[in-house]
Amino acid sequence: MLPFLLLKDPELAIQVSNRALVLLLFIVGYRWGHYTDAPPWRVGLLVMFLGAATVLVAVALGG
């Protein structure tokens, strides 16, 4: 919600929000990798790519 509160252009706010989402998904996946004894970079990238795919589908559908 922070990009929507700070930026006046809604399209730019959506782009910033999506990029922040993908970055946070990588961080969460990386940390999750430490807990599961899996390679943290691999888990972080997997979660990030799954999130990016979800964002791409949402954008393609008009969201």
C-alpha positions as CSV (number, residue, x, y, z in Angstrom):
1,M,0.0,0.0,0.0
2,L,2.9,2.4,0.6
3,P,3.6,3.0,-3.1
4,F,-0.1,3.9,-3.6
5,L,0.1,6.4,-0.8
6,L,3.4,8.0,-1.8
7,L,3.0,8.1,-5.6
8,K,0.4,10.1,-7.6
9,D,0.7,8.0,-10.7
10,P,-1.3,4.7,-10.2
11,E,0.5,2.8,-13.0
12,L,3.9,3.7,-11.5
13,A,2.6,2.7,-8.0
14,I,1.5,-0.7,-9.4
15,Q,4.9,-1.3,-11.0
16,V,6.8,-0.3,-7.8
17,S,4.5,-2.5,-5.7
18,N,5.0,-5.5,-8.0
19,R,8.8,-5.1,-7.9
20,A,8.7,-4.8,-4.1
21,L,6.6,-8.0,-4.0
22,V,9.0,-10.0,-6.1
23,L,12.0,-8.8,-4.0
24,L,10.2,-9.7,-0.8
25,L,9.3,-13.1,-2.1
26,F,13.0,-13.8,-2.8
27,I,13.9,-12.7,0.7
28,V,11.2,-14.9,2.2
29,G,12.2,-17.9,0.0
30,Y,15.9,-17.4,0.9
31,R,15.1,-17.5,4.6
32,W,12.8,-20.4,4.2
33,G,15.6,-22.3,2.5
34,H,17.7,-21.9,5.7
35,Y,14.9,-23.5,7.8
36,T,14.4,-26.4,5.4
37,D,18.1,-27.2,4.9
38,A,17.6,-26.6,1.2
39,P,19.9,-24.4,-0.8
40,P,18.7,-20.9,0.1
41,W,19.5,-19.3,-3.2
42,R,17.6,-22.0,-5.1
43,V,14.5,-21.7,-2.9
44,G,14.6,-17.9,-3.0
45,L,14.8,-17.9,-6.8
46,L,12.0,-20.6,-7.1
47,V,9.6,-18.6,-4.8
48,M,10.5,-15.4,-6.6
49,F,9.9,-16.9,-10.1
50,L,6.6,-18.4,-9.0
51,G,5.6,-14.9,-7.6
52,A,6.7,-13.2,-10.8
53,A,4.7,-15.7,-12.9
54,T,1.6,-14.9,-10.8
55,V,2.2,-11.1,-11.3
56,L,2.6,-11.6,-15.0
57,V,-0.7,-13.6,-15.2
58,A,-2.5,-10.9,-13.2
59,V,-1.1,-8.1,-15.4
60,A,-2.1,-10.0,-18.5
61,L,-5.6,-10.4,-17.2
62,G,-5.8,-6.6,-16.6
63,G,-5.0,-6.5,-12.9
